[in-house]
Amino acid sequence: MKNQLDKARELINEVDKEMADLFVKRMRAAEMVAEYKRERGLGILDAVREEEVIRRNSALIEDETLREFYVNFLRSNMEISRAYQSRLMEGMRIAYSGVPGAFAHIASEKLYPSAKKVAFGDFTSAYRAVERGECDVCVLPVENSYNGEVGQVTDLMFSGSLYVNEMYDLPVTQDLLAVDGATLEDIKEVVSHPQAFGQCSGYIEKHGFTRHEFSNTALAARYVCDLGDKSVAAIASREAADIFGLTVLDHDINENKSNSTRFAIFSRVANKKVGKETGIHSILLFTVRNEAGALARAVDVIGKYGFNMRTLRSRPMKELLWQYYFYVEVEGNIQTEAGTSLMEELGEFCDRLKFAGTYIKI
């Protein structure tokens, strides 16, 4: 016999299904609104119209307490509708960390040549912009073939709500950039991102340059441009040199000539349109209980369901001293019957378990 909780959940499921149908119907109307505004050059926000809708529709709710929450519900609906109209009218908004000329910007241009690129000062800000719905996707580096993982982005993957739906490998060539008139002999100091320093460490040591870290290679290039000092050079891309009017003193100074950076494309919804194509990978992040053999059991479960583990890395958990979580990439689609069974069994002895996305590498 069903108890009160079961009956309530059953009713909620019925209402949610009806709301899903009504949501699609409402967004189809938003498409018509966007087309009307596009043809007439009108702005997306119509504050007078929105306040009128809130006033009229909230009056339909007799319960005063519920009416307060219904006003918030209406405002949220309108915000979502504006975001959808914005995508239809202005194209997708792509968040990245840095400034034009940064490698993330270059990757964004190659992936979304006609979309609007929105620059943020750091990885977290770009990631949160997508979580809040201000941007549609963010393009962030996750790993360099020479210098390893980008730990900050892995941490966002573990703690945040976005999914990885694509991966893109961008060949990276680091150049030495300076102001016009400078020569290689003039350079005493180089500025760049720590990852770039790692990729060019041999070159830097050979020339005896001192280092000054920047959060982004293109920001370093802009700094050199603004400083106008012939003794300071940036390690960045040729594109950054073009943008900031710098001279390339030396080209291809990274040690590994097959150097590339892997960028993840994050969005709010997991990619479910993945069939049986080859090259499919899935990402899992989890913690295991502090007991002997716990990690080994997790690895055994992954193999048990036919998933070949390609990557296993550990990262420290910032909130717990000397505690770690694990990042795993497997070949295959976790969003299958075998993947569901895998997740259920892993969940039995993993304190935290997160599916972070399925992708086909571009």
C-alpha positions, 0 to 999 in steps of 0.5 A: 500500500502506498504511503503519503510520500509515495503518493506525493512523488507519483503526483510530482512525476505526473506534473513534471511530465506535463510541465516538460510538454508545456516548457517545449510549447513555451519555448516554441513561442519564444522562437516566434518572438525571437524571429519577430525581434530579429526582423525588427531590430528590437532588443531581447529584454522588454521589461514593461512586458515582463512586469505586466505578465508577472502582475497578471499571472501571479494574480491567478494564485490565490495562496499568498505564500505560494504567490511569492514563489510563483513570481520567482518561478515566472522570473526564472522562466523569462530569464530562460526564455531571454537566454534562448532568444539570445542564442537564436538572435545572436548565436552561441556565446563561448566562454574562455579564459584569457584575452584574444590571442590566448590558446583557448581563444584560438581553440574557440575560434577553430571550434566556433568560428561564427559564435561570439567569444567572451573572455574571462580572467580565469578558468573558474569565471569562465566555468561559472558563466556557463553554469549561470547560463550567461554563456552556452559553453566554455572551452578550457584546457585540461591537459598538455602533451608535454607538461601534463594536466591542468589541475584547476580545470580537473578540480572544476570538473569534480566540483562543478555541474557541467559536462564534457561533451567534446575534446579538441587537440590544438597543436601548440607552438610557443614563440618568443615575443618582444617589442619592435627593435628588441633583439634576442641579446636584449632579453633578460626576463620572460613572462608567461603562464606556468604551463608555457614555462614548463614547455620551454624550460630548456630554452629558458635555462639555456639563455639564463632568463628570469621568469615572471608568471602570468595567468595567461600567455596572451595577457603576458604578451599584452603586458610586454606591449604595454611595458615597452621594455626591450629587455622583457619578452613574452612566451606566447603564440604568433597570433598574440604577436599579431594582435598586440603588435609584437615581433617574433624573436624566436619561433617554436621554442617549446622542447617537444615539437609535437606539443599540443594542448587538449581542450574540453568543451563544457556545457550544462547538459550531458551529450546523450546523442552518442551511438556505437561509433569508435573513439567514444570516451567517458569521464568518471571522478570519484573518491574511495573509502579509506581502506586497504584495496578500495582503489583496486576494487574500483579499477576491477569493477571498471574492467568487469563491465568491459570498459578499458581504462585509458587514464587514471590520475589522483588530485588532492581534495582542497577541503580535506587534508591528505585526501584525494579524488580520482579522475578516470577516462575509459573507452566506451559510453557510460550511458549504456546498460553496462555503464549503468551497472558499472555506476551502481556497483561503484557507488557501493564503495565510492563516497563520491561518484560523478559522471562528467561526460561522454565525448568523441574526440574531434 
